Amino acid sequence: MKPHGLFLRGIGVHLPEGRITADEAVAAGYCGAEQIAHSGLLSVAAGDGTSGVDMAVAAGREALSDADVKPGDLDLLVHATMLPEGPDGWSPAGYVLRELGCDPGPCHEVRQGCNGMFAAMELAAGWLALSEHAATALLTTALRGESPLMDRWRSAGFGMHVGDAGCAVLLGREHGIARVDAVCSTTFPELEGLHRGAAPPSEETAVRDGPIDVVTRSGEFVAAAGYDPFELRRMFTAMYFSAARQAMAEAEVDAGELARVVFVNAGAPFVDLGIMQPLGLPMAKSTWDFGRTVGHLGACDQVVSLHHLLATGQLSAGDRVLMVGGTQGYNAASAVLTVTTER
């Protein structure tokens, strides 16, 4: 999708100040020293028990303020849910809208895992393009690693350890912090089973029986499908590069013109082999050095890293930024932004 006149007008981030260091995690027996050494993790962001949806509210409030938009003037809210954030059948999106003090209006929830903000952006871009006036859309999401549904040290797998965060972006037309030049996603259904494992798709398997275990599920799928580990790694790299290449083509930008690449907060080998080498770019252009201090933040990874780059003066007007992610489905997504103002 190549939006026309779509801008990121405000960014909000709720990143707890607390940190659990890698050394502390190993000493406490949360994970092994070898596991940490492979990921290169330094620490994960750890909150005070604030719920995920309340972190999303805090980030949403900041994004509205950053864009100088009053809650009552918001036209659309899209909330991306990472994990169930309350009783089954309840709407976290409605909660976010109410807590922000917004007027009644369109409000939707999406479930696209760690690519939730990409999905929300795609949906909001279409909605805004069809709006008859200069409408605004707020996208929110959050993840709390200290949850009965997740083990922050083992659930995510792939060299990732989970941190706590909430984030939000305010989209609109005509002006903003950065222009959205392209946003796209593709799902590769042959790898759907990576996050399901041996469990059949049924209502019975939806019953929660402990923390999510992506490593075990992936192992079951790989064994049953007979995938060679090296072939699987090649497929992952091809998926990420495919999404990145599509977005860059729509945005009419070459890899060499990119100022920075924002990927998933994972171990250095995963980032380097997964996206930087295929693009022919050095790790210095990635945000791995920041990601290793906060951990994997689910659907917040790309927005929180972008916020960090802007807040620390690492981006200037005219810089092109590529954001890439992957999640269950298996879904790969990407977006290209052009920074339009200094922060």
NORPEPE-V733211 format. One record per helix or strand of 3 or more residues. SS is the DSSP state (h for helix, s for strand). FROM is the first residue (numbers start at 1). LEN is the number of residues. If there is no record, write none. Layout:
ss | from | len
SS | FROM | LEN
SS | FROM | LEN
This chain:
ss | from | len
s | 6 | 9
s | 19 | 3
h | 22 | 6
h | 33 | 7
s | 43 | 3
h | 52 | 15
h | 71 | 3
s | 76 | 5
h | 92 | 8
s | 106 | 5
h | 113 | 18
s | 137 | 7
s | 165 | 9
s | 178 | 10
h | 189 | 7
h | 204 | 3
h | 214 | 12
h | 229 | 23
h | 255 | 3
s | 258 | 5
h | 268 | 12
h | 283 | 3
h | 288 | 7
h | 298 | 14
s | 320 | 8
s | 331 | 9
